[in-house]
Amino acid sequence: MEEPAISELLRDEPITDEKFNLQTLPGIGADTANMLKSDGIDTVDDLLELGEKGLQKYRGVGKHKAEMIISAIESMNTGGQ
């Protein structure tokens, strides 16, 4: 089964540094969102600061998923361009 393209999962408008629902990002489910929130990670900037290596320290987040999350954020911030 093929995963949907990141562009299909993104919102059209750029996101800001305000708190948002982490589960709107591809690769972040309820468990991962709860782990991140419990560590104070709840903004786009928090995730970008954490980076791919930092995301990989969370249970269930491997290299591919971390890359997908960061790529989705970067695409959202540029309006999907």
N, CA, C, O and CB atoms as a CASP TS submission, in Angstrom:
PFRMAT TS
TARGET T0000
AUTHOR 0000-0000-0000
METHOD Language model
MODEL 1
PARENT N/A
ATOM      1  N   MET     1       0.852  -1.181   0.000  1.00  0.00           N
ATOM      2  CA  MET     1       0.000   0.000   0.000  1.00  0.00           C
ATOM      3  C   MET     1       0.894   1.240   0.000  1.00  0.00           C
ATOM      4  O   MET     1       1.797   1.372   0.826  1.00  0.00           O
ATOM      5  CB  MET     1      -0.967   0.001   1.231  1.00  0.00           C
ATOM      6  N   GLU     2       0.633   2.115  -0.915  1.00  0.00           N
ATOM      7  CA  GLU     2       1.430   3.318  -1.071  1.00  0.00           C
ATOM      8  C   GLU     2       0.933   4.428  -0.153  1.00  0.00           C
ATOM      9  O   GLU     2      -0.271   4.639  -0.013  1.00  0.00           O
ATOM     10  CB  GLU     2       1.406   3.782  -2.521  1.00  0.00           C
ATOM     11  N   GLU     3       1.883   5.144   0.477  1.00  0.00           N
ATOM     12  CA  GLU     3       1.510   6.270   1.342  1.00  0.00           C
ATOM     13  C   GLU     3       1.128   7.454   0.474  1.00  0.00           C
ATOM     14  O   GLU     3       1.688   7.626  -0.609  1.00  0.00           O
ATOM     15  CB  GLU     3       2.671   6.650   2.310  1.00  0.00           C
ATOM     16  N   PRO     4       0.179   8.281   0.927  1.00  0.00           N
ATOM     17  CA  PRO     4      -0.175   9.472   0.143  1.00  0.00           C
ATOM     18  C   PRO     4       1.001  10.440   0.086  1.00  0.00           C
ATOM     19  O   PRO     4       1.818  10.499   1.006  1.00  0.00           O
ATOM     20  CB  PRO     4      -1.415  10.173   0.743  1.00  0.00           C
ATOM     21  N   ALA     5       1.075  11.186  -0.987  1.00  0.00           N
ATOM     22  CA  ALA     5       2.127  12.193  -1.123  1.00  0.00           C
ATOM     23  C   ALA     5       1.950  13.255  -0.045  1.00  0.00           C
ATOM     24  O   ALA     5       0.830  13.570   0.359  1.00  0.00           O
ATOM     25  CB  ALA     5       2.104  12.837  -2.538  1.00  0.00           C
ATOM     26  N   ILE     6       3.064  13.797   0.407  1.00  0.00           N
ATOM     27  CA  ILE     6       3.018  14.820   1.449  1.00  0.00           C
ATOM     28  C   ILE     6       2.135  15.982   1.003  1.00  0.00           C
ATOM     29  O   ILE     6       1.383  16.529   1.809  1.00  0.00           O
ATOM     30  CB  ILE     6       4.442  15.321   1.786  1.00  0.00           C
ATOM     31  N   SER     7       2.216  16.361  -0.263  1.00  0.00           N
ATOM     32  CA  SER     7       1.416  17.494  -0.742  1.00  0.00           C
ATOM     33  C   SER     7      -0.077  17.245  -0.582  1.00  0.00           C
ATOM     34  O   SER     7      -0.849  18.193  -0.437  1.00  0.00           O
ATOM     35  CB  SER     7       1.732  17.780  -2.203  1.00  0.00           C
ATOM     36  N   GLU     8      -0.496  15.970  -0.607  1.00  0.00           N
ATOM     37  CA  GLU     8      -1.905  15.653  -0.424  1.00  0.00           C
ATOM     38  C   GLU     8      -2.337  15.796   1.029  1.00  0.00           C
ATOM     39  O   GLU     8      -3.529  15.914   1.312  1.00  0.00           O
ATOM     40  CB  GLU     8      -2.188  14.250  -0.908  1.00  0.00           C
ATOM     41  N   LEU     9      -1.385  15.786   1.944  1.00  0.00           N
ATOM     42  CA  LEU     9      -1.694  15.830   3.367  1.00  0.00           C
ATOM     43  C   LEU     9      -1.599  17.229   3.958  1.00  0.00           C
ATOM     44  O   LEU     9      -1.966  17.442   5.114  1.00  0.00           O
ATOM     45  CB  LEU     9      -0.776  14.913   4.110  1.00  0.00           C
ATOM     46  N   LEU    10      -1.113  18.173   3.180  1.00  0.00           N
ATOM     47  CA  LEU    10      -0.840  19.510   3.705  1.00  0.00           C
ATOM     48  C   LEU    10      -2.023  20.443   3.559  1.00  0.00           C
ATOM     49  O   LEU    10      -2.837  20.320   2.644  1.00  0.00           O
ATOM     50  CB  LEU    10       0.353  20.103   3.011  1.00  0.00           C
ATOM     51  N   ARG    11      -2.093  21.387   4.496  1.00  0.00           N
ATOM     52  CA  ARG    11      -3.069  22.461   4.376  1.00  0.00           C
ATOM     53  C   ARG    11      -2.531  23.473   3.382  1.00  0.00           C
ATOM     54  O   ARG    11      -1.329  23.500   3.117  1.00  0.00           O
ATOM     55  CB  ARG    11      -3.362  23.127   5.757  1.00  0.00           C
ATOM     56  N   ASP    12      -3.401  24.305   2.828  1.00  0.00           N
ATOM     57  CA  ASP    12      -2.979  25.285   1.830  1.00  0.00           C
ATOM     58  C   ASP    12      -2.300  26.506   2.433  1.00  0.00           C
ATOM     59  O   ASP    12      -1.423  27.094   1.800  1.00  0.00           O
ATOM     60  CB  ASP    12      -4.159  25.725   1.025  1.00  0.00           C
ATOM     61  N   GLU    13      -2.684  26.896   3.634  1.00  0.00           N
ATOM     62  CA  GLU    13      -2.139  28.109   4.212  1.00  0.00           C
ATOM     63  C   GLU    13      -0.893  27.802   5.059  1.00  0.00           C
ATOM     64  O   GLU    13      -0.814  26.747   5.690  1.00  0.00           O
ATOM     65  CB  GLU    13      -3.206  28.814   5.061  1.00  0.00           C
ATOM     66  N   PRO    14       0.082  28.732   5.069  1.00  0.00           N
ATOM     67  CA  PRO    14       1.246  28.549   5.923  1.00  0.00           C
ATOM     68  C   PRO    14       0.831  28.492   7.388  1.00  0.00           C
ATOM     69  O   PRO    14      -0.167  29.093   7.785  1.00  0.00           O
ATOM     70  CB  PRO    14       2.259  29.676   5.698  1.00  0.00           C
ATOM     71  N   ILE    15       1.609  27.763   8.186  1.00  0.00           N
ATOM     72  CA  ILE    15       1.303  27.672   9.605  1.00  0.00           C
ATOM     73  C   ILE    15       2.198  28.623  10.382  1.00  0.00           C
ATOM     74  O   ILE    15       3.254  29.037   9.903  1.00  0.00           O
ATOM     75  CB  ILE    15       1.473  26.228  10.113  1.00  0.00           C
ATOM     76  N   THR    16       1.768  28.957  11.569  1.00  0.00           N
ATOM     77  CA  THR    16       2.501  29.900  12.390  1.00  0.00           C
ATOM     78  C   THR    16       3.049  29.210  13.620  1.00  0.00           C
ATOM     79  O   THR    16       2.921  27.994  13.760  1.00  0.00           O
ATOM     80  CB  THR    16       1.615  31.073  12.787  1.00  0.00           C
ATOM     81  N   ASP    17       3.655  29.969  14.510  1.00  0.00           N
ATOM     82  CA  ASP    17       4.276  29.424  15.708  1.00  0.00           C
ATOM     83  C   ASP    17       3.268  29.179  16.835  1.00  0.00           C
ATOM     84  O   ASP    17       3.656  28.778  17.932  1.00  0.00           O
ATOM     85  CB  ASP    17       5.360  30.357  16.189  1.00  0.00           C
ATOM     86  N   GLU    18       1.997  29.412  16.578  1.00  0.00           N
ATOM     87  CA  GLU    18       1.010  29.190  17.633  1.00  0.00           C
ATOM     88  C   GLU    18       0.838  27.693  17.872  1.00  0.00           C
ATOM     89  O   GLU    18       1.180  26.872  17.021  1.00  0.00           O
ATOM     90  CB  GLU    18      -0.346  29.842  17.263  1.00  0.00           C
ATOM     91  N   LYS    19       0.301  27.352  19.049  1.00  0.00           N
ATOM     92  CA  LYS    19       0.048  25.952  19.351  1.00  0.00           C
ATOM     93  C   LYS    19      -0.977  25.413  18.360  1.00  0.00           C
ATOM     94  O   LYS    19      -1.918  26.106  17.973  1.00  0.00           O
ATOM     95  CB  LYS    19      -0.445  25.774  20.816  1.00  0.00           C
ATOM     96  N   PHE    20      -0.774  24.174  17.963  1.00  0.00           N
ATOM     97  CA  PHE    20      -1.687  23.560  17.009  1.00  0.00           C
ATOM     98  C   PHE    20      -1.800  22.080  17.319  1.00  0.00           C
ATOM     99  O   PHE    20      -1.063  21.554  18.152  1.00  0.00           O
ATOM    100  CB  PHE    20      -1.210  23.782  15.553  1.00  0.00           C
ATOM    101  N   ASN    21      -2.713  21.420  16.656  1.00  0.00           N
ATOM    102  CA  ASN    21      -2.912  19.991  16.844  1.00  0.00           C
ATOM    103  C   ASN    21      -1.804  19.247  16.101  1.00  0.00           C
ATOM    104  O   ASN    21      -1.795  19.207  14.871  1.00  0.00           O
ATOM    105  CB  ASN    21      -4.325  19.548  16.343  1.00  0.00           C
ATOM    106  N   LEU    22      -0.879  18.664  16.843  1.00  0.00           N
ATOM    107  CA  LEU    22       0.251  17.958  16.242  1.00  0.00           C
ATOM    108  C   LEU    22      -0.205  16.845  15.307  1.00  0.00           C
ATOM    109  O   LEU    22       0.510  16.489  14.371  1.00  0.00           O
ATOM    110  CB  LEU    22       1.144  17.382  17.325  1.00  0.00           C
ATOM    111  N   GLN    23      -1.380  16.300  15.552  1.00  0.00           N
ATOM    112  CA  GLN    23      -1.861  15.184  14.743  1.00  0.00           C
ATOM    113  C   GLN    23      -2.283  15.596  13.336  1.00  0.00           C
ATOM    114  O   GLN    23      -2.613  14.739  12.516  1.00  0.00           O
ATOM    115  CB  GLN    23      -3.015  14.523  15.435  1.00  0.00           C
ATOM    116  N   THR    24      -2.276  16.895  13.047  1.00  0.00           N
ATOM    117  CA  THR    24      -2.554  17.325  11.679  1.00  0.00           C
ATOM    118  C   THR    24      -1.363  17.070  10.771  1.00  0.00           C
ATOM    119  O   THR    24      -1.481  17.162   9.549  1.00  0.00           O
ATOM    120  CB  THR    24      -2.924  18.804  11.651  1.00  0.00           C
ATOM    121  N   LEU    25      -0.215  16.750  11.360  1.00  0.00           N
ATOM    122  CA  LEU    25       0.984  16.458  10.574  1.00  0.00           C
ATOM    123  C   LEU    25       1.038  14.977  10.243  1.00  0.00           C
ATOM    124  O   LEU    25       0.730  14.143  11.094  1.00  0.00           O
ATOM    125  CB  LEU    25       2.259  16.886  11.332  1.00  0.00           C
ATOM    126  N   PRO    26       1.427  14.637   9.010  1.00  0.00           N
ATOM    127  CA  PRO    26       1.556  13.228   8.663  1.00  0.00           C
ATOM    128  C   PRO    26       2.621  12.572   9.533  1.00  0.00           C
ATOM    129  O   PRO    26       3.695  13.135   9.748  1.00  0.00           O
ATOM    130  CB  PRO    26       1.901  13.063   7.170  1.00  0.00           C
ATOM    131  N   GLY    27       2.317  11.386  10.027  1.00  0.00           N
ATOM    132  CA  GLY    27       3.286  10.648  10.837  1.00  0.00           C
ATOM    133  C   GLY    27       3.134  10.847  12.331  1.00  0.00           C
ATOM    134  O   GLY    27       3.792  10.160  13.113  1.00  0.00           O
ATOM    135  N   ILE    28       2.276  11.777  12.748  1.00  0.00           N
ATOM    136  CA  ILE    28       2.080  11.998  14.179  1.00  0.00           C
ATOM    137  C   ILE    28       0.670  11.559  14.553  1.00  0.00           C
ATOM    138  O   ILE    28      -0.318  12.193  14.184  1.00  0.00           O
ATOM    139  CB  ILE    28       2.318  13.493  14.559  1.00  0.00           C
ATOM    140  N   GLY    29       0.606  10.463  15.292  1.00  0.00           N
ATOM    141  CA  GLY    29      -0.662   9.964  15.801  1.00  0.00           C
ATOM    142  C   GLY    29      -0.854  10.400  17.241  1.00  0.00           C
ATOM    143  O   GLY    29      -0.076  11.195  17.768  1.00  0.00           O
ATOM    144  N   ALA    30      -1.875   9.885  17.865  1.00  0.00           N
ATOM    145  CA  ALA    30      -2.224  10.283  19.234  1.00  0.00           C
ATOM    146  C   ALA    30      -1.100   9.993  20.220  1.00  0.00           C
ATOM    147  O   ALA    30      -0.769  10.849  21.041  1.00  0.00           O
ATOM    148  CB  ALA    30      -3.491   9.568  19.680  1.00  0.00           C
ATOM    149  N   ASP    31      -0.508   8.805  20.155  1.00  0.00           N
ATOM    150  CA  ASP    31       0.550   8.452  21.111  1.00  0.00           C
ATOM    151  C   ASP    31       1.770   9.361  20.976  1.00  0.00           C
ATOM    152  O   ASP    31       2.301   9.859  21.968  1.00  0.00           O
ATOM    153  CB  ASP    31       0.970   6.997  20.915  1.00  0.00           C
ATOM    154  N   THR    32       2.200   9.569  19.740  1.00  0.00           N
ATOM    155  CA  THR    32       3.364  10.434  19.507  1.00  0.00           C
ATOM    156  C   THR    32       3.054  11.864  19.925  1.00  0.00           C
ATOM    157  O   THR    32       3.890  12.517  20.549  1.00  0.00           O
ATOM    158  CB  THR    32       3.788  10.394  18.021  1.00  0.00           C
ATOM    159  N   ALA    33       1.870  12.359  19.594  1.00  0.00           N
ATOM    160  CA  ALA    33       1.480  13.716  19.976  1.00  0.00           C
ATOM    161  C   ALA    33       1.500  13.863  21.496  1.00  0.00           C
ATOM    162  O   ALA    33       1.975  14.871  22.018  1.00  0.00           O
ATOM    163  CB  ALA    33       0.079  14.057  19.419  1.00  0.00           C
ATOM    164  N   ASN    34       0.990  12.872  22.196  1.00  0.00           N
ATOM    165  CA  ASN    34       0.980  12.930  23.666  1.00  0.00           C
ATOM    166  C   ASN    34       2.396  12.932  24.238  1.00  0.00           C
ATOM    167  O   ASN    34       2.679  13.664  25.186  1.00  0.00           O
ATOM    168  CB  ASN    34       0.190  11.746  24.240  1.00  0.00           C
ATOM    169  N   MET    35       3.287  12.117  23.669  1.00  0.00           N
ATOM    170  CA  MET    35       4.677  12.099  24.141  1.00  0.00           C
ATOM    171  C   MET    35       5.346  13.451  23.908  1.00  0.00           C
ATOM    172  O   MET    35       6.036  13.972  24.785  1.00  0.00           O
ATOM    173  CB  MET    35       5.475  10.984  23.432  1.00  0.00           C
ATOM    174  N   LEU    36       5.135  14.011  22.723  1.00  0.00           N
ATOM    175  CA  LEU    36       5.735  15.307  22.405  1.00  0.00           C
ATOM    176  C   LEU    36       5.197  16.394  23.325  1.00  0.00           C
ATOM    177  O   LEU    36       5.964  17.186  23.872  1.00  0.00           O
ATOM    178  CB  LEU    36       5.470  15.677  20.941  1.00  0.00           C
ATOM    179  N   LYS    37       3.881  16.430  23.495  1.00  0.00           N
ATOM    180  CA  LYS    37       3.265  17.443  24.354  1.00  0.00           C
ATOM    181  C   LYS    37       3.743  17.319  25.797  1.00  0.00           C
ATOM    182  O   LYS    37       3.941  18.329  26.473  1.00  0.00           O
ATOM    183  CB  LYS    37       1.743  17.329  24.300  1.00  0.00           C
ATOM    184  N   SER    38       3.930  16.095  26.271  1.00  0.00           N
ATOM    185  CA  SER    38       4.392  15.918  27.651  1.00  0.00           C
ATOM    186  C   SER    38       5.812  16.440  27.830  1.00  0.00           C
ATOM    187  O   SER    38       6.228  16.746  28.948  1.00  0.00           O
ATOM    188  CB  SER    38       4.325  14.441  28.049  1.00  0.00           C
ATOM    189  N   ASP    39       6.552  16.541  26.737  1.00  0.00           N
ATOM    190  CA  ASP    39       7.900  17.115  26.773  1.00  0.00           C
ATOM    191  C   ASP    39       7.912  18.591  26.400  1.00  0.00           C
ATOM    192  O   ASP    39       8.978  19.177  26.213  1.00  0.00           O
ATOM    193  CB  ASP    39       8.816  16.350  25.840  1.00  0.00           C
ATOM    194  N   GLY    40       6.726  19.196  26.291  1.00  0.00           N
ATOM    195  CA  GLY    40       6.641  20.623  25.996  1.00  0.00           C
ATOM    196  C   GLY    40       6.768  20.968  24.529  1.00  0.00           C
ATOM    197  O   GLY    40       6.969  22.132  24.181  1.00  0.00           O
ATOM    198  N   ILE    41       6.652  19.972  23.659  1.00  0.00           N
ATOM    199  CA  ILE    41       6.750  20.201  22.213  1.00  0.00           C
ATOM    200  C   ILE    41       5.329  20.359  21.683  1.00  0.00           C
ATOM    201  O   ILE    41       4.594  19.379  21.561  1.00  0.00           O
ATOM    202  CB  ILE    41       7.510  19.018  21.479  1.00  0.00           C
ATOM    203  N   ASP    42       4.943  21.597  21.370  1.00  0.00           N
ATOM    204  CA  ASP    42       3.584  21.793  20.875  1.00  0.00           C
ATOM    205  C   ASP    42       3.450  22.915  19.853  1.00  0.00           C
ATOM    206  O   ASP    42       2.341  23.379  19.587  1.00  0.00           O
ATOM    207  CB  ASP    42       2.678  22.069  22.020  1.00  0.00           C
ATOM    208  N   THR    43       4.562  23.355  19.280  1.00  0.00           N
ATOM    209  CA  THR    43       4.518  24.353  18.212  1.00  0.00           C
ATOM    210  C   THR    43       5.380  23.885  17.045  1.00  0.00           C
ATOM    211  O   THR    43       6.204  22.981  17.186  1.00  0.00           O
ATOM    212  CB  THR    43       4.996  25.738  18.725  1.00  0.00           C
ATOM    213  N   VAL    44       5.179  24.508  15.905  1.00  0.00           N
ATOM    214  CA  VAL    44       5.983  24.218  14.722  1.00  0.00           C
ATOM    215  C   VAL    44       7.457  24.476  15.024  1.00  0.00           C
ATOM    216  O   VAL    44       8.318  23.662  14.690  1.00  0.00           O
ATOM    217  CB  VAL    44       5.517  25.073  13.517  1.00  0.00           C
ATOM    218  N   ASP    45       7.737  25.597  15.651  1.00  0.00           N
ATOM    219  CA  ASP    45       9.130  25.918  15.972  1.00  0.00           C
ATOM    220  C   ASP    45       9.742  24.888  16.909  1.00  0.00           C
ATOM    221  O   ASP    45      10.918  24.553  16.774  1.00  0.00           O
ATOM    222  CB  ASP    45       9.222  27.303  16.598  1.00  0.00           C
ATOM    223  N   ASP    46       8.954  24.378  17.865  1.00  0.00           N
ATOM    224  CA  ASP    46       9.456  23.334  18.759  1.00  0.00           C
ATOM    225  C   ASP    46       9.881  22.106  17.957  1.00  0.00           C
ATOM    226  O   ASP    46      10.948  21.541  18.195  1.00  0.00           O
ATOM    227  CB  ASP    46       8.385  22.949  19.801  1.00  0.00           C
ATOM    228  N   LEU    47       9.046  21.700  17.013  1.00  0.00           N
ATOM    229  CA  LEU    47       9.367  20.527  16.202  1.00  0.00           C
ATOM    230  C   LEU    47      10.582  20.772  15.318  1.00  0.00           C
ATOM    231  O   LEU    47      11.442  19.901  15.187  1.00  0.00           O
ATOM    232  CB  LEU    47       8.173  20.136  15.343  1.00  0.00           C
ATOM    233  N   LEU    48      10.656  21.952  14.710  1.00  0.00           N
ATOM    234  CA  LEU    48      11.810  22.265  13.871  1.00  0.00           C
ATOM    235  C   LEU    48      13.092  22.316  14.694  1.00  0.00           C
ATOM    236  O   LEU    48      14.145  21.870  14.238  1.00  0.00           O
ATOM    237  CB  LEU    48      11.597  23.594  13.149  1.00  0.00           C
ATOM    238  N   GLU    49      13.001  22.857  15.901  1.00  0.00           N
ATOM    239  CA  GLU    49      14.169  22.907  16.782  1.00  0.00           C
ATOM    240  C   GLU    49      14.594  21.494  17.193  1.00  0.00           C
ATOM    241  O   GLU    49      15.785  21.197  17.279  1.00  0.00           O
ATOM    242  CB  GLU    49      13.865  23.761  18.035  1.00  0.00           C
ATOM    243  N   LEU    50      13.629  20.646  17.439  1.00  0.00           N
ATOM    244  CA  LEU    50      13.908  19.259  17.795  1.00  0.00           C
ATOM    245  C   LEU    50      14.599  18.542  16.636  1.00  0.00           C
ATOM    246  O   LEU    50      15.531  17.765  16.843  1.00  0.00           O
ATOM    247  CB  LEU    50      12.608  18.527  18.181  1.00  0.00           C
ATOM    248  N   GLY    51      14.139  18.806  15.436  1.00  0.00           N
ATOM    249  CA  GLY    51      14.756  18.244  14.234  1.00  0.00           C
ATOM    250  C   GLY    51      14.518  16.759  14.061  1.00  0.00           C
ATOM    251  O   GLY    51      13.905  16.103  14.903  1.00  0.00           O
ATOM    252  N   GLU    52      15.019  16.243  12.947  1.00  0.00           N
ATOM    253  CA  GLU    52      14.835  14.834  12.626  1.00  0.00           C
ATOM    254  C   GLU    52      15.478  13.921  13.668  1.00  0.00           C
ATOM    255  O   GLU    52      14.867  12.941  14.095  1.00  0.00           O
ATOM    256  CB  GLU    52      15.409  14.536  11.254  1.00  0.00           C
ATOM    257  N   LYS    53      16.696  14.234  14.074  1.00  0.00           N
ATOM    258  CA  LYS    53      17.395  13.387  15.063  1.00  0.00           C
ATOM    259  C   LYS    53      16.648  13.367  16.386  1.00  0.00           C
ATOM    260  O   LYS    53      16.518  12.314  17.012  1.00  0.00           O
ATOM    261  CB  LYS    53      18.838  13.886  15.285  1.00  0.00           C
ATOM    262  N   GLY    54      16.159  14.515  16.813  1.00  0.00           N
ATOM    263  CA  GLY    54      15.421  14.587  18.068  1.00  0.00           C
ATOM    264  C   GLY    54      14.105  13.832  18.000  1.00  0.00           C
ATOM    265  O   GLY    54      13.718  13.168  18.962  1.00  0.00           O
ATOM    266  N   LEU    55      13.417  13.929  16.873  1.00  0.00           N
ATOM    267  CA  LEU    55      12.161  13.201  16.701  1.00  0.00           C
ATOM    268  C   LEU    55      12.377  11.696  16.757  1.00  0.00           C
ATOM    269  O   LEU    55      11.527  10.961  17.261  1.00  0.00           O
ATOM    270  CB  LEU    55      11.507  13.581  15.380  1.00  0.00           C
ATOM    271  N   GLN    56      13.506  11.240  16.243  1.00  0.00           N
ATOM    272  CA  GLN    56      13.790   9.811  16.206  1.00  0.00           C
ATOM    273  C   GLN    56      13.993   9.211  17.596  1.00  0.00           C
ATOM    274  O   GLN    56      14.000   7.989  17.746  1.00  0.00           O
ATOM    275  CB  GLN    56      15.013   9.558  15.364  1.00  0.00           C
ATOM    276  N   LYS    57      14.152  10.034  18.584  1.00  0.00           N
ATOM    277  CA  LYS    57      14.307   9.538  19.952  1.00  0.00           C
ATOM    278  C   LYS    57      12.973   9.110  20.562  1.00  0.00           C
ATOM    279  O   LYS    57      12.941   8.469  21.612  1.00  0.00           O
ATOM    280  CB  LYS    57      14.950  10.607  20.824  1.00  0.00           C
ATOM    281  N   TYR    58      11.877   9.466  19.899  1.00  0.00           N
ATOM    282  CA  TYR    58      10.552   9.105  20.397  1.00  0.00           C
ATOM    283  C   TYR    58      10.146   7.735  19.855  1.00  0.00           C
ATOM    284  O   TYR    58      10.372   7.418  18.687  1.00  0.00           O
ATOM    285  CB  TYR    58       9.507  10.178  20.001  1.00  0.00           C
ATOM    286  N   ARG    59       9.550   6.942  20.721  1.00  0.00           N
ATOM    287  CA  ARG    59       9.096   5.601  20.341  1.00  0.00           C
ATOM    288  C   ARG    59       8.173   5.691  19.128  1.00  0.00           C
ATOM    289  O   ARG    59       7.227   6.478  19.113  1.00  0.00           O
ATOM    290  CB  ARG    59       8.370   4.908  21.526  1.00  0.00           C
ATOM    291  N   GLY    60       8.454   4.888  18.126  1.00  0.00           N
ATOM    292  CA  GLY    60       7.616   4.835  16.935  1.00  0.00           C
ATOM    293  C   GLY    60       7.989   5.825  15.846  1.00  0.00           C
ATOM    294  O   GLY    60       7.360   5.845  14.788  1.00  0.00           O
ATOM    295  N   VAL    61       8.999   6.643  16.088  1.00  0.00           N
ATOM    296  CA  VAL    61       9.424   7.606  15.067  1.00  0.00           C
ATOM    297  C   VAL    61      10.811   7.217  14.574  1.00  0.00           C
ATOM    298  O   VAL    61      11.813   7.412  15.263  1.00  0.00           O
ATOM    299  CB  VAL    61       9.423   9.068  15.628  1.00  0.00           C
ATOM    300  N   GLY    62      10.846   6.671  13.383  1.00  0.00           N
ATOM    301  CA  GLY    62      12.111   6.306  12.753  1.00  0.00           C
ATOM    302  C   GLY    62      12.579   7.408  11.818  1.00  0.00           C
ATOM    303  O   GLY    62      11.996   8.491  11.757  1.00  0.00           O
ATOM    304  N   LYS    63      13.640   7.106  11.096  1.00  0.00           N
ATOM    305  CA  LYS    63      14.239   8.083  10.180  1.00  0.00           C
ATOM    306  C   LYS    63      13.226   8.571   9.137  1.00  0.00           C
ATOM    307  O   LYS    63      13.091   9.775   8.922  1.00  0.00           O
ATOM    308  CB  LYS    63      15.460   7.471   9.478  1.00  0.00           C
ATOM    309  N   HIS    64      12.523   7.647   8.495  1.00  0.00           N
ATOM    310  CA  HIS    64      11.569   8.022   7.436  1.00  0.00           C
ATOM    311  C   HIS    64      10.454   8.904   7.989  1.00  0.00           C
ATOM    312  O   HIS    64      10.112   9.923   7.390  1.00  0.00           O
ATOM    313  CB  HIS    64      10.965   6.762   6.782  1.00  0.00           C
ATOM    314  N   LYS    65       9.893   8.519   9.119  1.00  0.00           N
ATOM    315  CA  LYS    65       8.790   9.288   9.691  1.00  0.00           C
ATOM    316  C   LYS    65       9.258  10.673  10.131  1.00  0.00           C
ATOM    317  O   LYS    65       8.545  11.657   9.935  1.00  0.00           O
ATOM    318  CB  LYS    65       8.174   8.537  10.878  1.00  0.00           C
ATOM    319  N   ALA    66      10.447  10.757  10.722  1.00  0.00           N
ATOM    320  CA  ALA    66      10.986  12.050  11.140  1.00  0.00           C
ATOM    321  C   ALA    66      11.196  12.966   9.933  1.00  0.00           C
ATOM    322  O   ALA    66      10.876  14.153   9.982  1.00  0.00           O
ATOM    323  CB  ALA    66      12.312  11.859  11.901  1.00  0.00           C
ATOM    324  N   GLU    67      11.733  12.407   8.859  1.00  0.00           N
ATOM    325  CA  GLU    67      11.935  13.190   7.638  1.00  0.00           C
ATOM    326  C   GLU    67      10.591  13.679   7.084  1.00  0.00           C
ATOM    327  O   GLU    67      10.475  14.819   6.634  1.00  0.00           O
ATOM    328  CB  GLU    67      12.681  12.347   6.573  1.00  0.00           C
ATOM    329  N   MET    68       9.582  12.807   7.122  1.00  0.00           N
ATOM    330  CA  MET    68       8.262  13.161   6.620  1.00  0.00           C
ATOM    331  C   MET    68       7.654  14.308   7.429  1.00  0.00           C
ATOM    332  O   MET    68       7.068  15.228   6.858  1.00  0.00           O
ATOM    333  CB  MET    68       7.338  11.943   6.655  1.00  0.00           C
ATOM    334  N   ILE    69       7.792  14.255   8.753  1.00  0.00           N
ATOM    335  CA  ILE    69       7.241  15.295   9.628  1.00  0.00           C
ATOM    336  C   ILE    69       7.906  16.641   9.354  1.00  0.00           C
ATOM    337  O   ILE    69       7.226  17.648   9.156  1.00  0.00           O
ATOM    338  CB  ILE    69       7.421  14.908  11.108  1.00  0.00           C
ATOM    339  N   ILE    70       9.239  16.652   9.344  1.00  0.00           N
ATOM    340  CA  ILE    70       9.980  17.905   9.119  1.00  0.00           C
ATOM    341  C   ILE    70       9.699  18.439   7.716  1.00  0.00           C
ATOM    342  O   ILE    70       9.518  19.644   7.539  1.00  0.00           O
ATOM    343  CB  ILE    70      11.506  17.685   9.315  1.00  0.00           C
ATOM    344  N   SER    71       9.662  17.564   6.727  1.00  0.00           N
ATOM    345  CA  SER    71       9.376  17.985   5.357  1.00  0.00           C
ATOM    346  C   SER    71       7.979  18.594   5.243  1.00  0.00           C
ATOM    347  O   SER    71       7.787  19.589   4.543  1.00  0.00           O
ATOM    348  CB  SER    71       9.511  16.800   4.400  1.00  0.00           C
ATOM    349  N   ALA    72       7.010  17.999   5.929  1.00  0.00           N
ATOM    350  CA  ALA    72       5.645  18.533   5.907  1.00  0.00           C
ATOM    351  C   ALA    72       5.599  19.930   6.499  1.00  0.00           C
ATOM    352  O   ALA    72       4.941  20.817   5.955  1.00  0.00           O
ATOM    353  CB  ALA    72       4.692  17.610   6.671  1.00  0.00           C
ATOM    354  N   ILE    73       6.297  20.130   7.614  1.00  0.00           N
ATOM    355  CA  ILE    73       6.321  21.458   8.245  1.00  0.00           C
ATOM    356  C   ILE    73       6.954  22.477   7.314  1.00  0.00           C
ATOM    357  O   ILE    73       6.431  23.577   7.134  1.00  0.00           O
ATOM    358  CB  ILE    73       7.087  21.417   9.583  1.00  0.00           C
ATOM    359  N   GLU    74       8.094  22.103   6.717  1.00  0.00           N
ATOM    360  CA  GLU    74       8.778  23.031   5.826  1.00  0.00           C
ATOM    361  C   GLU    74       7.910  23.365   4.604  1.00  0.00           C
ATOM    362  O   GLU    74       7.898  24.504   4.138  1.00  0.00           O
ATOM    363  CB  GLU    74      10.122  22.440   5.378  1.00  0.00           C
ATOM    364  N   SER    75       7.186  22.363   4.092  1.00  0.00           N
ATOM    365  CA  SER    75       6.287  22.604   2.956  1.00  0.00           C
ATOM    366  C   SER    75       5.124  23.506   3.352  1.00  0.00           C
ATOM    367  O   SER    75       4.712  24.374   2.583  1.00  0.00           O
ATOM    368  CB  SER    75       5.753  21.276   2.404  1.00  0.00           C
ATOM    369  N   MET    76       4.602  23.297   4.548  1.00  0.00           N
ATOM    370  CA  MET    76       3.496  24.139   5.036  1.00  0.00           C
ATOM    371  C   MET    76       3.952  25.581   5.183  1.00  0.00           C
ATOM    372  O   MET    76       3.226  26.508   4.822  1.00  0.00           O
ATOM    373  CB  MET    76       2.959  23.613   6.387  1.00  0.00           C
ATOM    374  N   ASN    77       5.137  25.767   5.706  1.00  0.00           N
ATOM    375  CA  ASN    77       5.647  27.119   5.934  1.00  0.00           C
ATOM    376  C   ASN    77       5.942  27.863   4.649  1.00  0.00           C
ATOM    377  O   ASN    77       6.038  29.090   4.647  1.00  0.00           O
ATOM    378  CB  ASN    77       6.888  27.064   6.770  1.00  0.00           C
ATOM    379  N   THR    78       6.088  27.128   3.555  1.00  0.00           N
ATOM    380  CA  THR    78       6.310  27.779   2.268  1.00  0.00           C
ATOM    381  C   THR    78       5.060  27.726   1.404  1.00  0.00           C
ATOM    382  O   THR    78       5.108  28.008   0.206  1.00  0.00           O
ATOM    383  CB  THR    78       7.478  27.128   1.537  1.00  0.00           C
ATOM    384  N   GLY    79       3.946  27.363   2.018  1.00  0.00           N
ATOM    385  CA  GLY    79       2.687  27.301   1.294  1.00  0.00           C
ATOM    386  C   GLY    79       2.600  26.116   0.350  1.00  0.00           C
ATOM    387  O   GLY    79       1.847  26.149  -0.623  1.00  0.00           O
ATOM    388  N   GLY    80       3.381  25.049   0.635  1.00  0.00           N
ATOM    389  CA  GLY    80       3.351  23.850  -0.188  1.00  0.00           C
ATOM    390  C   GLY    80       4.122  23.973  -1.474  1.00  0.00           C
ATOM    391  O   GLY    80       4.016  23.103  -2.337  1.00  0.00           O
ATOM    392  N   GLN    81       4.898  25.026  -1.630  1.00  0.00           N
ATOM    393  CA  GLN    81       5.674  25.279  -2.843  1.00  0.00           C
ATOM    394  C   GLN    81       6.945  24.478  -2.857  1.00  0.00           C
ATOM    395  O   GLN    81       7.722  24.568  -3.807  1.00  0.00           O
ATOM    396  CB  GLN    81       5.996  26.747  -2.976  1.00  0.00           C
TER
END
